[in-house]
Amino acid sequence: MDAIEKQLHASPRNLRYIFTIAILILLLFIWSLTTVNLDNVSESGLGIAAGIIGGILNPDLDLLFSFTSQGVLYLLIETIAIAFLGTIMGSILAIPLAFLSASKIVPKPVASVTRLLLIIIRTIPALVYGLMFIRVTGPGPFAGVLTISLASIGMLAKLFVDVIEELDTNILESLDSIGCNTFEKIRYGIWPQLFSMFLSIIIYRFDMNLREASILGIVGAGGIGAPLIFAMNAYRWSEVGSILIGLVVLILLVEFFSNRIRNKLVRG
């Protein structure tokens, strides 16, 4: 016990460093408060907020449980389809880019160029990709799928690289000593170590993409976002409430099941 106390008292005191960081954070916080402007909050804005809350409390049940192409259930299924297919396409494209970004697998110049490409992809927001793709393919779910897939590549590849960099290279050296080629080393030495973590990352990204897909409708890329905006612009609060309720329930269900699956994958 005395040795522990002695070690505790002997630990370096970084009070100046902690004080400096605290001052910087406080200054940044004060500076950020300058963006808060309550002058534009008018009675009409408060009325809109009240209308949204009232719509959630009194939703349009016919719209909520309708099975037509304009119903909430159909739009939610379309949103899930956009997020799912976009995640799959993005994952397929991200895996080879991740291996090309790993300095353990490829020469460093190749890894550096690929990482720069991924940084550029991550820089552009999903809504910008959506605006680009609806000019190419026209408005609709296909533009949403392309947007989700491209927006997913940057993050997925980055997380994949982090997993690849933590590979146990001893297995690769053992396979190399018995004369395995590159494909066999990937198949038997690399992929078994990566599969569960890769799948966990993909499920996590799907959870994020579901939220992205619900917003992309604003720019005409399919999903439930466009009807939500149209209903809000027309002050149809009961329809807004129905769409928001369906969206919240969907997000909660997907997050619940995705967290359970990811926990099982991570824990083996």
MIDO-595813 format. One record per residue: residue number from 1; x, y, z of N, C-alpha, C in turn. Coordinates in steps of 0.1 Angstrom, whole numbers, plus 2048, in hexadecimal, padded with zeros to 3 digits. Example, Ala and Ser with C-alpha at 12.3 -4.5 7.8 and 13.67 -1.06 7.14 Angstrom:
<1,<884,7C7,84E>,<87B,7D3,84E>,<884,7DF,84E>>
<2,<880,7EA,847>,<889,7F5,847>,<881,800,84F>>
// end
This chain:
<1,<808,7F4,800>,<800,800,800>,<809,80D,800>>
<2,<813,80C,808>,<81C,818,808>,<823,81A,7FB>>
<3,<826,80F,7F4>,<82D,810,7E7>,<823,817,7DD>>
<4,<816,813,7DE>,<80C,819,7D5>,<80B,828,7D7>>
<5,<80A,82C,7E4>,<809,83A,7E7>,<815,842,7E3>>
<6,<821,83C,7E4>,<82D,842,7E0>,<82D,844,7D1>>
<7,<829,83A,7CA>,<828,83B,7BB>,<81E,846,7B7>>
<8,<813,847,7BF>,<808,851,7BB>,<80E,85F,7BD>>
<9,<815,861,7C8>,<81A,86E,7CB>,<826,872,7C1>>
<10,<82C,867,7BC>,<837,86A,7B3>,<833,86C,7A5>>
<11,<826,86A,7A2>,<821,86C,794>,<822,87B,790>>
<12,<825,87E,784>,<827,88B,77F>,<81A,894,780>>
<13,<81C,8A0,784>,<810,8A9,785>,<80F,8B1,779>>
<14,<805,8AF,771>,<803,8B6,764>,<7F8,8C1,766>>
<15,<7F9,8C8,771>,<7EF,8D2,773>,<7EF,8DD,768>>
<16,<7FB,8E1,764>,<7FC,8EC,75A>,<7F6,8E7,74D>>
<17,<7F8,8DB,749>,<7F3,8D5,73D>,<7E3,8D4,73E>>
<18,<7DE,8CF,749>,<7D0,8CD,74B>,<7C9,8DB,74B>>
<19,<7D0,8E5,752>,<7CA,8F2,752>,<7C9,8F9,744>>
<20,<7D4,8F7,73C>,<7D4,8FC,72F>,<7C9,8F6,726>>
<21,<7C8,8E9,727>,<7BD,8E2,71F>,<7B0,8E7,723>>
<22,<7AE,8E9,730>,<7A0,8ED,735>,<79D,8FB,730>>
<23,<7A7,904,730>,<7A5,912,72B>,<7A2,912,71D>>
<24,<7A9,909,715>,<7A6,909,706>,<798,904,704>>
<25,<794,8F9,70B>,<786,8F4,709>,<77C,8FE,70D>>
<26,<77E,906,718>,<775,910,71C>,<774,91B,712>>
<27,<77F,91F,70C>,<77F,92A,702>,<777,925,6F6>>
<28,<779,918,6F2>,<772,913,6E6>,<763,912,6E9>>
<29,<760,90F,6F5>,<752,90E,6F9>,<74B,91C,6F8>>
<30,<752,926,6FE>,<74D,933,6FE>,<74B,938,6EF>>
<31,<755,935,6E7>,<755,93A,6D9>,<749,933,6D2>>
<32,<747,926,6D5>,<73C,91F,6CE>,<72E,924,6D2>>
<33,<72D,92A,6DE>,<721,930,6E2>,<71C,93C,6DA>>
<34,<726,942,6D2>,<722,94D,6CA>,<719,949,6BE>>
<35,<719,93C,6BB>,<710,937,6B0>,<702,936,6B5>>
<36,<6FF,937,6C2>,<6F2,935,6C7>,<6EB,943,6C5>>
<37,<6E0,943,6BD>,<6D8,94F,6BB>,<6CA,94C,6BD>>
<38,<6C4,952,6C7>,<6B6,950,6CA>,<6AD,95A,6C4>>
<39,<6B3,964,6BD>,<6AA,96F,6B7>,<6A1,96A,6AD>>
<40,<6A4,95F,6A6>,<69C,95A,69B>,<691,951,6A0>>
<41,<691,94E,6AD>,<686,945,6B2>,<67A,94E,6B4>>
<42,<670,94C,6AC>,<664,954,6AC>,<658,94C,6B1>>
<43,<64D,952,6B2>,<641,94A,6B6>,<63D,940,6AB>>
<44,<640,943,69E>,<63D,939,694>,<646,92C,696>>
<45,<652,92F,699>,<65B,923,69B>,<657,91B,6A7>>
<46,<653,921,6B2>,<64E,91A,6BD>,<641,913,6BA>>
<47,<639,919,6B1>,<62D,912,6AD>,<62F,905,6A4>>
<48,<63A,906,69C>,<63E,8FA,694>,<643,8EF,69D>>
<49,<64B,8F3,6A7>,<64F,8E9,6B1>,<644,8E2,6B8>>
<50,<63A,8EB,6BC>,<62E,8E5,6C3>,<626,8DC,6B9>>
<51,<626,8E0,6AC>,<61F,8D8,6A2>,<625,8CA,6A0>>
<52,<633,8CA,6A0>,<63A,8BD,69F>,<637,8B4,6AB>>
<53,<637,8BA,6B7>,<635,8B2,6C3>,<626,8AD,6C3>>
<54,<61D,8B6,6BF>,<60F,8B1,6BE>,<60D,8A7,6B3>>
<55,<614,8A7,6A8>,<613,89D,69E>,<618,88F,6A3>>
<56,<623,890,6AB>,<628,883,6B1>,<61E,87D,6BB>>
<57,<617,886,6C2>,<60D,881,6CC>,<600,87D,6C5>>
<58,<5FD,882,6B9>,<5F1,87F,6B2>,<5F5,87C,6A3>>
<59,<5FB,870,6A1>,<600,86D,694>,<5F5,869,68B>>
<60,<5F7,869,67E>,<5EE,864,674>,<5F0,855,673>>
<61,<5E7,84D,67A>,<5E8,83F,67A>,<5E6,838,66D>>
<62,<5DE,83E,665>,<5DC,838,657>,<5E9,838,64F>>
<63,<5F0,843,650>,<5FC,845,649>,<607,83C,64F>>
<64,<607,83B,65D>,<611,833,664>,<610,824,660>>
<65,<604,81F,65F>,<603,810,65D>,<5FE,80D,64E>>
<66,<600,817,646>,<5FC,814,638>,<607,80C,630>>
<67,<602,803,628>,<60C,7FB,620>,<60D,800,612>>
<68,<608,80C,60F>,<60A,811,601>,<618,817,600>>
<69,<61B,81B,5F4>,<628,821,5F1>,<62A,82E,5F8>>
<70,<620,834,5FC>,<621,841,604>,<620,840,613>>
<71,<61E,833,617>,<61D,831,626>,<62A,831,62D>>
<72,<62A,832,63A>,<636,833,642>,<63E,825,641>>
<73,<636,81A,642>,<63D,80D,642>,<645,80B,635>>
<74,<63F,80E,62A>,<646,80C,61D>,<652,815,61C>>
<75,<651,822,621>,<65C,82B,620>,<667,826,629>>
<76,<664,820,635>,<66E,81B,63E>,<675,80F,638>>
<77,<66E,807,631>,<674,7FB,62B>,<67D,800,620>>
<78,<679,80A,618>,<682,810,60E>,<68E,816,614>>
<79,<68D,81C,61F>,<699,822,626>,<6A2,817,62B>>
<80,<69D,80C,630>,<6A5,801,634>,<6AD,7FB,628>>
<81,<6A5,7FA,61D>,<6AC,7F4,611>,<6B7,7FD,60C>>
<82,<6B5,80A,60C>,<6C0,813,607>,<6CC,812,610>>
<83,<6C9,812,61E>,<6D5,811,627>,<6DC,803,626>>
<84,<6D4,7F9,625>,<6DA,7EB,624>,<6E2,7E9,618>>
<85,<6DC,7EC,60C>,<6E4,7EA,600>,<6F0,7F3,5FF>>
<86,<6EE,800,603>,<6F9,809,603>,<704,805,60C>>
<87,<701,7FF,618>,<70B,7FA,621>,<713,7EE,61B>>
<88,<70C,7E5,614>,<712,7D9,60E>,<71B,7DE,603>>
<89,<717,7E7,5FA>,<71F,7EB,5EF>,<72B,7F3,5F5>>
<90,<729,7FB,5FF>,<735,803,605>,<73F,7F9,60B>>
<91,<73A,7EF,612>,<743,7E5,618>,<74B,7DE,60E>>
<92,<745,7DA,603>,<74C,7D2,5F9>,<757,7DB,5F3>>
<93,<755,7E8,5F1>,<75F,7F1,5EC>,<769,7F4,5F6>>
<94,<765,7F5,603>,<76E,7F9,60D>,<779,7EF,611>>
<95,<775,7E2,610>,<77F,7D7,614>,<78C,7D8,60C>>
<96,<78B,7D8,5FE>,<798,7D8,5F7>,<7A0,7E5,5FA>>
<97,<798,7F1,5FB>,<79F,7FD,5FE>,<7A6,7FD,60C>>
<98,<79F,7F6,615>,<7A5,7F4,623>,<7B3,7ED,622>>
<99,<7B3,7E2,61A>,<7BF,7DA,619>,<7CA,7E3,612>>
<100,<7C6,7EB,608>,<7D0,7F3,602>,<7D4,7FF,60A>>
<101,<7CD,801,615>,<7D1,80C,61F>,<7D9,807,62A>>
<102,<7DA,7FA,62C>,<7E2,7F4,637>,<7F0,7F3,633>>
<103,<7F9,7F9,63B>,<807,7F9,638>,<80D,7EB,63B>>
<104,<806,7E3,643>,<80B,7D5,646>,<809,7CC,63A>>
<105,<800,7D0,631>,<7FC,7C7,625>,<803,7CC,619>>
<106,<803,7D9,616>,<808,7DF,60A>,<814,7E9,60D>>
<107,<81C,7EC,603>,<826,7F6,605>,<821,804,60A>>
<108,<828,80B,612>,<824,817,618>,<81F,822,60E>>
<109,<826,823,602>,<821,82D,5F8>,<813,82A,5F4>>
<110,<810,81D,5F1>,<802,819,5ED>,<7F8,81C,5F8>>
<111,<7FC,819,604>,<7F3,81B,610>,<7F1,82A,612>>
<112,<7FB,833,610>,<7F9,841,612>,<7F0,847,607>>
<113,<7F1,843,5FB>,<7E8,848,5F0>,<7DA,843,5F2>>
<114,<7D8,837,5F6>,<7CB,832,5F9>,<7C4,839,605>>
<115,<7CC,83C,60F>,<7C6,843,61B>,<7C3,851,617>>
<116,<7CA,857,60F>,<7C7,865,60A>,<7BA,865,602>>
<117,<7B8,85A,5FA>,<7AB,859,5F3>,<79F,857,5FC>>
<118,<7A1,84F,607>,<796,84D,610>,<793,85A,618>>
<119,<79E,862,61B>,<79B,86E,622>,<793,878,619>>
<120,<796,878,60D>,<78E,880,603>,<77F,87C,603>>
<121,<77D,86F,603>,<770,869,602>,<768,86D,60F>>
<122,<76F,86C,61A>,<768,86F,627>,<766,87E,629>>
<123,<76D,886,621>,<76B,895,623>,<75E,89A,61E>>
<124,<758,893,614>,<74C,898,60E>,<740,892,615>>
<125,<736,89B,61A>,<72B,896,621>,<721,88E,618>>
<126,<719,885,61F>,<710,87D,617>,<706,885,60F>>
<127,<701,890,615>,<6F7,898,60D>,<6FD,89D,600>>
<128,<70A,8A0,600>,<710,8A5,5F4>,<711,89A,5EA>>
<129,<715,88E,5EE>,<714,882,5E5>,<706,880,5E0>>
<130,<6FC,882,5E8>,<6EE,880,5E4>,<6EB,88A,5D9>>
<131,<6EF,897,5DB>,<6EC,8A1,5D0>,<6F3,89D,5C3>>
<132,<6FF,898,5C4>,<706,894,5B8>,<6FF,888,5B1>>
<133,<6FB,87E,5B8>,<6F6,872,5B2>,<6E8,874,5AC>>
<134,<6E0,87D,5B2>,<6D3,87F,5AD>,<6D4,886,59F>>
<135,<6DF,88D,59D>,<6E1,893,590>,<6E6,889,586>>
<136,<6EB,87E,58A>,<6F0,873,581>,<6E5,869,57E>>
<137,<6DF,864,589>,<6D5,859,588>,<6C6,85E,588>>
<138,<6C5,86B,58C>,<6B7,870,58E>,<6B3,86D,59D>>
<139,<6A9,874,5A2>,<6A4,872,5AF>,<69E,864,5B1>>
<140,<6A0,85E,5BD>,<69A,851,5C0>,<6A4,849,5C9>>
<141,<69F,83D,5CD>,<6A7,835,5D6>,<6B5,831,5D1>>
<142,<6B6,82F,5C3>,<6C3,82B,5BE>,<6CE,835,5C1>>
<143,<6CB,842,5C0>,<6D4,84D,5C4>,<6D8,84C,5D3>>
<144,<6CE,848,5DB>,<6D1,846,5E9>,<6DA,83B,5EC>>
<145,<6D8,830,5E5>,<6E1,824,5E6>,<6F0,828,5E3>>
<146,<6F1,82F,5D7>,<6FF,833,5D3>,<705,83C,5DD>>
<147,<6FD,845,5E2>,<702,84F,5EC>,<706,848,5F9>>
<148,<6FE,83F,5FE>,<702,838,60A>,<70E,830,608>>
<149,<70F,829,5FD>,<71B,820,5FB>,<728,829,5FA>>
<150,<727,834,5F3>,<734,83C,5F2>,<737,843,5FF>>
<151,<72D,848,606>,<72F,84E,613>,<734,844,61E>>
<152,<731,837,61C>,<736,82D,626>,<744,829,624>>
<153,<749,82A,618>,<756,825,615>,<761,82B,61E>>
<154,<761,838,61F>,<76C,83E,627>,<76D,839,635>>
<155,<761,839,63C>,<761,835,64A>,<764,826,64C>>
<156,<75E,81E,643>,<760,810,644>,<76E,80C,642>>
<157,<774,811,637>,<782,80E,634>,<78B,813,63F>>
<158,<789,81E,645>,<791,823,650>,<790,819,65C>>
<159,<784,815,660>,<783,80C,66B>,<789,7FE,668>>
<160,<787,7FA,65B>,<78D,7ED,657>,<79C,7ED,658>>
<161,<7A2,7F9,654>,<7B1,7FA,655>,<7B5,7F8,663>>
<162,<7AE,7FF,66D>,<7B2,7FD,67B>,<7B2,7EF,67F>>
<163,<7A9,7E7,67B>,<7A8,7D9,67E>,<7B4,7D1,677>>
<164,<7B6,7D4,66B>,<7C1,7CE,663>,<7CE,7D0,66A>>
<165,<7D0,7DD,66E>,<7DD,7E0,674>,<7E0,7D9,681>>
<166,<7D5,7D3,687>,<7D7,7CC,694>,<7D8,7BD,692>>
<167,<7DA,7B9,685>,<7DB,7AA,682>,<7E6,7A4,689>>
<168,<7E5,797,68C>,<7EF,78F,692>,<7F8,78A,686>>
<169,<803,790,684>,<80C,78D,679>,<813,780,67A>>
<170,<813,77A,686>,<81A,76D,688>,<813,763,680>>
<171,<806,764,67E>,<7FF,75A,676>,<803,75B,668>>
<172,<805,767,663>,<809,769,655>,<817,764,653>>
<173,<820,766,65D>,<82D,761,65B>,<82D,751,65B>>
<174,<824,74B,663>,<823,73D,663>,<81E,737,655>>
<175,<814,73E,650>,<80F,73A,643>,<81A,73C,638>>
<176,<821,747,639>,<82C,74A,62F>,<837,73F,630>>
<177,<839,73A,63C>,<844,730,63D>,<840,723,637>>
<178,<834,720,636>,<82F,713,630>,<82C,715,621>>
<179,<82F,721,61B>,<82E,723,60D>,<820,727,608>>
<180,<818,72D,610>,<80B,732,60C>,<80C,73F,603>>
<181,<804,740,5F9>,<804,74C,5F1>,<7FC,757,5F8>>
<182,<7FB,762,5F1>,<7F5,76E,5F7>,<7E6,76B,5F9>>
<183,<7DF,765,5F0>,<7D1,762,5F1>,<7CF,759,5FD>>
<184,<7D7,74F,5FF>,<7D5,745,60A>,<7D8,74C,617>>
<185,<7E2,755,617>,<7E4,75D,624>,<7D8,765,628>>
<186,<7D2,76C,61E>,<7C6,774,620>,<7BB,76B,625>>
<187,<7B9,760,61E>,<7AE,757,621>,<7AF,750,62E>>
<188,<7BA,74B,632>,<7BC,743,63E>,<7C2,74B,64A>>
<189,<7CA,755,647>,<7D1,75C,651>,<7CB,76A,655>>
<190,<7C5,771,64B>,<7C0,77E,64E>,<7B1,77E,650>>
<191,<7AA,778,646>,<79B,779,647>,<795,774,654>>
<192,<799,768,659>,<793,763,665>,<795,76D,671>>
<193,<7A0,775,671>,<7A2,77F,67C>,<799,78B,67A>>
<194,<795,78E,66D>,<78E,79A,66A>,<77F,799,669>>
<195,<77A,78D,667>,<76C,78B,663>,<763,791,66D>>
<196,<764,78D,67A>,<75B,792,684>,<75B,7A1,686>>
<197,<767,7A6,686>,<769,7B5,688>,<764,7BD,67C>>
<198,<766,7B8,670>,<761,7BE,664>,<752,7BE,664>>
<199,<74C,7B3,668>,<73D,7B2,668>,<738,7BB,673>>
<200,<73E,7BC,67E>,<73A,7C5,688>,<73A,7D4,684>>
<201,<745,7D8,67D>,<746,7E5,677>,<73B,7E8,66D>>
<202,<739,7DE,664>,<72E,7E0,65A>,<721,7E2,660>>
<203,<71D,7DA,66A>,<710,7DC,671>,<70F,7EA,678>>
<204,<71A,7EE,67D>,<71B,7FC,683>,<718,806,679>>
<205,<71F,805,66D>,<71D,80E,662>,<70E,80E,65D>>
<206,<708,802,65C>,<6FA,801,658>,<6F1,809,661>>
<207,<6F4,808,66E>,<6EC,810,678>,<6ED,81E,675>>
<208,<6F9,823,671>,<6FB,831,66E>,<6F4,835,660>>
<209,<6F6,82B,657>,<6F0,82E,649>,<6E1,82F,649>>
<210,<6DB,828,653>,<6CC,829,654>,<6C8,837,657>>
<211,<6CF,83E,65F>,<6CC,84C,662>,<6CF,854,656>>
<212,<6DB,851,64F>,<6DE,859,643>,<6D3,857,639>>
<213,<6CE,84B,637>,<6C4,849,62C>,<6B7,850,62F>>
<214,<6B4,852,63C>,<6A8,859,640>,<6A9,868,63D>>
<215,<6B5,86D,63C>,<6B8,87B,639>,<6B9,87E,62A>>
<216,<6BE,874,622>,<6C0,876,614>,<6B4,879,60C>>
<217,<6A8,875,611>,<69C,878,60A>,<69A,887,608>>
<218,<6A1,88F,611>,<6A0,89E,610>,<6A5,8A3,602>>
<219,<6AF,89C,5FD>,<6B5,8A0,5F0>,<6AF,898,5E5>>
<220,<6A5,88F,5E7>,<69F,887,5DD>,<6A5,87A,5DA>>
<221,<6AD,875,5E4>,<6B3,868,5E2>,<6AC,85C,5E9>>
<222,<69F,85D,5E9>,<697,852,5EE>,<696,852,5FD>>
<223,<68E,848,602>,<68C,847,611>,<681,850,616>>
<224,<681,851,623>,<676,857,62B>,<678,866,62D>>
<225,<684,86B,629>,<687,879,62C>,<67E,883,624>>
<226,<67C,880,617>,<674,889,60F>,<666,88B,614>>
<227,<65E,880,616>,<651,882,61C>,<651,889,629>>
<228,<65B,888,631>,<65C,88F,63E>,<65D,89E,63B>>
<229,<666,8A2,632>,<667,8B0,62F>,<65B,8B6,629>>
<230,<654,8AE,61F>,<648,8B3,619>,<63D,8B5,623>>
<231,<63C,8AC,62D>,<631,8AD,637>,<634,8B9,640>>
<232,<641,8BB,643>,<644,8C7,64C>,<641,8D4,645>>
<233,<645,8D5,638>,<643,8E1,630>,<634,8E4,62F>>
<234,<62C,8D9,62E>,<61D,8DB,62D>,<616,8DC,63A>>
<235,<61E,8DC,645>,<618,8DD,653>,<60E,8D2,656>>
<236,<611,8C6,650>,<608,8BA,653>,<60F,8B3,65F>>
<237,<60C,8B8,66B>,<614,8B3,677>,<610,8A4,67A>>
<238,<604,8A0,677>,<601,892,67B>,<609,888,672>>
<239,<60B,88C,665>,<614,884,65C>,<622,885,661>>
<240,<627,890,665>,<634,891,66A>,<636,888,676>>
<241,<62C,888,67F>,<62D,880,68B>,<62D,871,687>>
<242,<626,86D,67E>,<626,85F,679>,<633,85B,674>>
<243,<639,863,66C>,<646,860,666>,<651,860,670>>
<244,<651,869,67A>,<65B,86A,684>,<659,85E,68E>>
<245,<64D,85A,691>,<64B,84E,699>,<651,841,693>>
<246,<64D,840,686>,<652,834,67E>,<661,834,67E>>
<247,<667,840,67B>,<676,841,67A>,<67D,83E,687>>
<248,<677,843,692>,<67D,841,69F>,<67D,832,6A3>>
<249,<671,82C,6A1>,<670,81D,6A4>,<679,815,69C>>
<250,<67B,818,68F>,<684,811,686>,<692,812,68B>>
<251,<697,81E,68E>,<6A4,821,693>,<6A7,819,6A0>>
<252,<69D,819,6A9>,<69F,812,6B6>,<6A0,803,6B4>>
<253,<698,7FE,6AB>,<698,7EF,6A9>,<6A6,7EB,6A3>>
<254,<6AA,7F3,698>,<6B6,7EF,692>,<6C2,7F1,69B>>
<255,<6C2,7FB,6A3>,<6CD,7FD,6AD>,<6CE,7F2,6B7>>
<256,<6C2,7EE,6BC>,<6C1,7E3,6C6>,<6C7,7D6,6C0>>
<257,<6C3,7D2,6B5>,<6C7,7C6,6AF>,<6D6,7C7,6AA>>
<258,<6DA,7D2,6A5>,<6E8,7D3,6A0>,<6F1,7D3,6AC>>
<259,<6EE,7D9,6B7>,<6F7,7D9,6C3>,<6F8,7CB,6C8>>
<260,<6ED,7C3,6C8>,<6EE,7B5,6CD>,<6F7,7AD,6C4>>
<261,<6F5,7AF,6B7>,<6FE,7A7,6AE>,<70C,7AB,6AF>>
<262,<70F,7B8,6B0>,<71D,7BD,6B0>,<724,7B8,6BD>>
<263,<71C,7B8,6C8>,<722,7B3,6D5>,<726,7A4,6D4>>
<264,<71D,79D,6CD>,<720,78E,6CC>,<72C,78C,6C3>>
<265,<72D,794,6B8>,<739,793,6AF>,<746,797,6B6>>
<266,<746,7A2,6BD>,<752,7A7,6C4>,<756,79D,6CF>>
<267,<74D,797,6D6>,<750,78E,6E1>,<753,780,6DC>>
<268,<750,77E,6CF>,<753,770,6CA>,<747,767,6CD>>
// end
